[in-house]
Amino acid sequence: HLIRKFGVDIARLYADANQSAVRQVCQWVSDAQIACDLERKDAYAYTCRSTRRARIEAEAAAALRLGLEAEALSSAPLPFATAGALRFNNQAQFNPAMYLIGLAAAVTSNGGRIFEQSRVTDIKRHKGWRISCGRHRIDADQVVIATHLPIAGPVHFDERTQPRCHVVMAYRAIPGKAIDGMFIDIDQPTHSLRMGKDNDGALLVVLGAKFKTGQDADVTKRFRVLDKWVHRNMPAGDAAWRWVNEDYDSPDDVPYAGAASPKAPGMYVATGFGGWGISNGTAAGIMIADQILGRVNPWTELYDPARPAPRHFNRGGNSKSLVRSVDQVRPGQGGVIKRGKQKLAVWKSADGTPHAVSASCTHMGCTVTWNNAEQTWDCPCHGSMFSCDGQVIHGPATRPLAPKRLAVNRRRYRS
């Protein structure tokens, strides 16, 4: 895909950036002695369809052309039948949360400062940049906006990215049945597999099919579908963990990272990682640091945020949670009702008491959808997520959903 889209030279830069990022992560883990279960593992892209074997072979040829160590195999080392696989040797996996905790400790031990629970609500020009954080202001010559989707800037990345999610489940591993490597299929629906562990032992981690954020009325069903697939295809114990992740895709499958625009000197962005943020994000961080320090970096053109992109790549949707009345909302669930000209997002606590907030996302006004698996309000346009009571969990929104009064059966409730 990258060779067809950009040519061999840019595709080679992409390969180099990601391989360099893997080496850099391993070096940081070693230097800072970060305990994050880092392991060298082979990575596989596989198919279960014989008709897609040719694509595996084409990708292998493209990888070799770019100087990557890759091999086309007749099958993947998995406990179910596959029709072909592409193996990349000596890649790496780790626990990303443990890695970030260790990386943060390394930053602070070297004089860096990290402020949590400090939501930035605005960024404006002011002798450089002025960042608003509640009642506080921070002035800086440079600002890096790495908020998944930028919350500010001269380039409208909300039109140039598409938010999407996957459901993920982690199962207790069956002794002696661990898979060896990292696996992602190229079929639809997609599944990705790897091993991991928590304090209670080994885990099989499985990711399911993607869907657009806020555009699914029943995310819980996706977990049931994934669970059935796992127990049909894999040796797995009880489910120990489950969650929903979110990524932002770009039109050409390459992230946007670096100087935001000539109109905004000193502003840098990083977004559109499309599920490959650990390696691309590391490469982007290295590149942005070089740009700030005035060093030449070979990946600047590759990730250029100002490169041409199709207009309206984003395919926003409508709320999937519209109901006629509060009575249709079950305890522990949510729904969107109309009250005159406004829409209210109504959530009922376990005792059946309804609580209402505005259903209009505070980013650009799209009507939110209730995520019945995560108990959140999700924006179907640009991926913002809010707690059941309207607090911001994930941007680009920076303000909570406003509380609303709700009259039900002659009683008045306030969220």
Secondary structure as GFF3:
##gff-version 3
##sequence-region A 1 415
A	DSSP	alpha_helix	2	6	.	.	.	ID=ss1
A	DSSP	alpha_helix	8	32	.	.	.	ID=ss2
A	DSSP	beta_strand	39	47	.	.	.	ID=ss3
A	DSSP	three_ten_helix	50	52	.	.	.	ID=ss4
A	DSSP	alpha_helix	53	65	.	.	.	ID=ss5
A	DSSP	beta_strand	70	73	.	.	.	ID=ss6
A	DSSP	beta_strand	84	93	.	.	.	ID=ss7
A	DSSP	alpha_helix	96	109	.	.	.	ID=ss8
A	DSSP	beta_strand	122	125	.	.	.	ID=ss9
A	DSSP	beta_strand	129	133	.	.	.	ID=ss10
A	DSSP	beta_strand	136	140	.	.	.	ID=ss11
A	DSSP	beta_strand	143	145	.	.	.	ID=ss12
A	DSSP	alpha_helix	157	160	.	.	.	ID=ss13
A	DSSP	beta_strand	162	173	.	.	.	ID=ss14
A	DSSP	beta_strand	182	185	.	.	.	ID=ss15
A	DSSP	beta_strand	192	198	.	.	.	ID=ss16
A	DSSP	beta_strand	201	212	.	.	.	ID=ss17
A	DSSP	alpha_helix	219	233	.	.	.	ID=ss18
A	DSSP	beta_strand	236	249	.	.	.	ID=ss19
A	DSSP	beta_strand	256	259	.	.	.	ID=ss20
A	DSSP	beta_strand	267	271	.	.	.	ID=ss21
A	DSSP	alpha_helix	277	292	.	.	.	ID=ss22
A	DSSP	alpha_helix	300	303	.	.	.	ID=ss23
A	DSSP	three_ten_helix	326	328	.	.	.	ID=ss24
A	DSSP	beta_strand	334	339	.	.	.	ID=ss25
A	DSSP	beta_strand	342	348	.	.	.	ID=ss26
A	DSSP	beta_strand	354	358	.	.	.	ID=ss27
A	DSSP	beta_strand	369	371	.	.	.	ID=ss28
A	DSSP	beta_strand	376	378	.	.	.	ID=ss29
A	DSSP	beta_strand	385	387	.	.	.	ID=ss30
A	DSSP	beta_strand	392	394	.	.	.	ID=ss31
A	DSSP	beta_strand	403	408	.	.	.	ID=ss32
A	DSSP	beta_strand	411	414	.	.	.	ID=ss33
###
